[in-house]
Amino acid sequence: MAIETDLFDSVEVEDAPLGEMLGVGLDLVQQAEVFVASLWRPWIGYQVLIVLALFALAQLGRAVIGPRYRTWIKEREGWPMWRIRWALVIHKRLRLILFVLLIWMTILVMQQITWHSRSYLLEIIGNLSTAWLVVALTTRLIGNPLLRSFLRYVLWGWITLRILGLTEAFATLMDSLAFHIGEVRFSLLILFQALLVIGALWAIARFLSRTATGRIQGNADISPSMQVLAVKAMQIALYGLAVFIGLKVIGIDLTGLAVLSGAIGVGLGFGLQKVVSNLVSGVIILLDKSIKPGDVISLGETFGWINALGARYVSITTRDGKEYLIPNEDLITGQVVNWSHSNEFVRLDIHFGTAYADNPHEVRRIAIEAAQGVDRVLSSRPAVCHIVGFGDSSIDYILRFWISDPTGGLTNIRGNVYLALWDAFAENDISIPFPQREVKVLSGSHLAMEKDAKSDI
């Protein structure tokens, strides 16, 4: 008999062998009853008391050793960060580590002085606690907290079933709970295995990705843009492989996804044009190396340095601490000023004027010396000063100088050069003129009449 839903006519829940399920369930209940009944035996009770005593000793040991161990970790100033993290992980699991050591020492002693059966429960608990310790330490390699917790409890539950000898019975029970979607059979066991495999492969892919990313970014022979491209391509390949293997474990025929992927492609072409355009633009930016992390760019009114290249946008941090997320398409289609594309040298111009009474030759010499004396102004590329016009009240000049660190800011270096000019002009009696206006009061005007009236009083 098959149970069909109104929502999914193609989904069928198979008529699981009810007798098989009941048999497995009764078998598990009987084993649990046998285990509970065995607790009333004298030596089983003694072993339970021994376990409780060992746990109390482990708790006491942690209270004594823990603070001293943490203080010792704080004194390791020269240690790399990964070693400190693992030392803190050991500190967090110190009670479990002490318990595992104590219980196995107790098991070895009891096996020497008494029968093996009198330490049987201790061996089970020792295996379970050791498995939990190993799983807890190994899953620390997984960065995602949710995935780490899921794998931790799943692995420990599977190991517990293996130790208790219930693996086959539990697997049979899970496999009997199944349903069909078309011709594909899904059971709770298959789904559980798929989640476990995908989770494990995802964790491995994440670990390999982070390790390889560190290696790639530490290679000075690879340009920053190619580093980003290589890292993203590697992540797509690793995570795609993890999902592909997980789907194969479930038993899904992946060839049937070709039609679905074609339909998704058409939908993307019409509904997600901007998203796809930004993705393609991001790949083009990485390939042509027009911009890379660390470059100083100007886009419209936005001036800052590139913090990161994303799949959809570029992160730009300005001098005032604002972070702009610029779509990749704008960087491809718009005009971008890259201040550090081929080199770090940047020429800056400032304009000023002096009075006609001052000697222009002296003004040019003093301005160049003042600019060369400012920090960040390059002496290898000399500054120049030129007359650009004769204004209404001043001779107009342009002062040009070079810097090699645009990431340090442009406004601040211009301000420092202006201050140096002010000090140099003050020392050499060079005046900076400003517009002056003469106001003439005409006779017969209202102001003139008020002035005459006041003078008569």
Secondary structure as the mmCIF struct_conf table of DSSP 4:
data_model
#
loop_
_struct_conf.conf_type_id
_struct_conf.id
_struct_conf.beg_label_comp_id
_struct_conf.beg_label_asym_id
_struct_conf.beg_label_seq_id
_struct_conf.end_label_comp_id
_struct_conf.end_label_asym_id
_struct_conf.end_label_seq_id
STRN STRN1 ILE A 3 GLU A 4
BEND BEND1 ASP A 6 LEU A 7
TURN_TY1_P TURN_TY1_P1 ASP A 9 SER A 10
STRN STRN2 VAL A 11 VAL A 13
HELX_RH_AL_P HELX_RH_AL_P1 LEU A 18 SER A 38
TURN_TY1_P TURN_TY1_P2 LEU A 39 TRP A 40
BEND BEND2 ARG A 41 ARG A 41
HELX_RH_AL_P HELX_RH_AL_P2 PRO A 42 LYS A 74
TURN_TY1_P TURN_TY1_P3 GLU A 75 GLU A 75
TURN_TY1_P TURN_TY1_P4 GLU A 77 GLY A 78
BEND BEND3 TRP A 79 TRP A 79
HELX_RH_AL_P HELX_RH_AL_P3 MET A 81 LYS A 92
TURN_TY1_P TURN_TY1_P5 ARG A 93 ARG A 93
HELX_RH_AL_P HELX_RH_AL_P4 LEU A 94 ILE A 113
BEND BEND4 THR A 114 THR A 114
HELX_RH_3T_P HELX_RH_3T_P1 HIS A 116 SER A 119
HELX_RH_AL_P HELX_RH_AL_P5 TYR A 120 THR A 138
HELX_RH_3T_P HELX_RH_3T_P2 THR A 139 LEU A 141
HELX_RH_AL_P HELX_RH_AL_P6 PRO A 145 LEU A 164
TURN_TY1_P TURN_TY1_P6 GLY A 165 GLY A 165
HELX_RH_AL_P HELX_RH_AL_P7 THR A 167 SER A 176
BEND BEND5 LEU A 177 LEU A 177
STRN STRN3 ALA A 178 ILE A 181
TURN_TY1_P TURN_TY1_P7 GLY A 182 GLU A 183
STRN STRN4 VAL A 184 SER A 187
HELX_RH_AL_P HELX_RH_AL_P8 LEU A 188 GLN A 217
TURN_TY1_P TURN_TY1_P8 GLY A 218 GLY A 218
TURN_TY1_P TURN_TY1_P9 ALA A 220 ASP A 221
BEND BEND6 ILE A 222 ILE A 222
HELX_RH_AL_P HELX_RH_AL_P9 PRO A 224 ILE A 250
TURN_TY1_P TURN_TY1_P10 GLY A 251 GLY A 251
HELX_RH_3T_P HELX_RH_3T_P3 LEU A 254 GLY A 256
HELX_RH_AL_P HELX_RH_AL_P10 LEU A 257 GLY A 271
HELX_RH_AL_P HELX_RH_AL_P11 GLN A 273 ASP A 288
TURN_TY1_P TURN_TY1_P11 LYS A 289 LYS A 289
BEND BEND7 SER A 290 ILE A 291
TURN_TY1_P TURN_TY1_P12 PRO A 293 GLY A 294
STRN STRN5 VAL A 296 LEU A 299
TURN_TY1_P TURN_TY1_P13 GLY A 300 GLU A 301
STRN STRN6 THR A 302 LEU A 309
BEND BEND8 ALA A 311 ARG A 312
STRN STRN7 TYR A 313 THR A 318
TURN_TY1_P TURN_TY1_P14 ARG A 319 ASP A 320
BEND BEND9 GLY A 321 GLY A 321
STRN STRN8 GLU A 323 PRO A 327
HELX_RH_AL_P HELX_RH_AL_P12 ASN A 328 THR A 333
BEND BEND10 GLY A 334 GLY A 334
STRN STRN9 VAL A 337 ASN A 338
TURN_TY1_P TURN_TY1_P15 TRP A 339 SER A 340
BEND BEND11 HIS A 341 SER A 342
BEND BEND12 GLU A 344 GLU A 344
STRN STRN10 VAL A 346 THR A 354
TURN_TY1_P TURN_TY1_P16 TYR A 356 ALA A 357
BEND BEND13 ASP A 358 ASP A 358
HELX_RH_AL_P HELX_RH_AL_P13 PRO A 360 GLN A 372
TURN_TY1_P TURN_TY1_P17 GLY A 373 GLY A 373
BEND BEND14 VAL A 374 VAL A 374
TURN_TY1_P TURN_TY1_P18 ASP A 375 ARG A 376
BEND BEND15 SER A 379 ARG A 381
STRN STRN11 VAL A 384 PHE A 390
BEND BEND16 ASP A 392 SER A 394
STRN STRN12 ILE A 395 ILE A 403
BEND BEND17 SER A 404 SER A 404
HELX_RH_3T_P HELX_RH_3T_P4 PRO A 406 GLY A 408
BEND BEND18 LEU A 410 LEU A 410
HELX_RH_AL_P HELX_RH_AL_P14 THR A 411 GLU A 427
TURN_TY1_P TURN_TY1_P19 ASN A 428 ASP A 429
HELX_LH_PP_P HELX_LH_PP_P1 VAL A 441 LEU A 442
TURN_TY1_P TURN_TY1_P20 SER A 443 GLY A 444
BEND BEND19 SER A 445 SER A 445
HELX_RH_AL_P HELX_RH_AL_P15 HIS A 446 ASP A 456
#
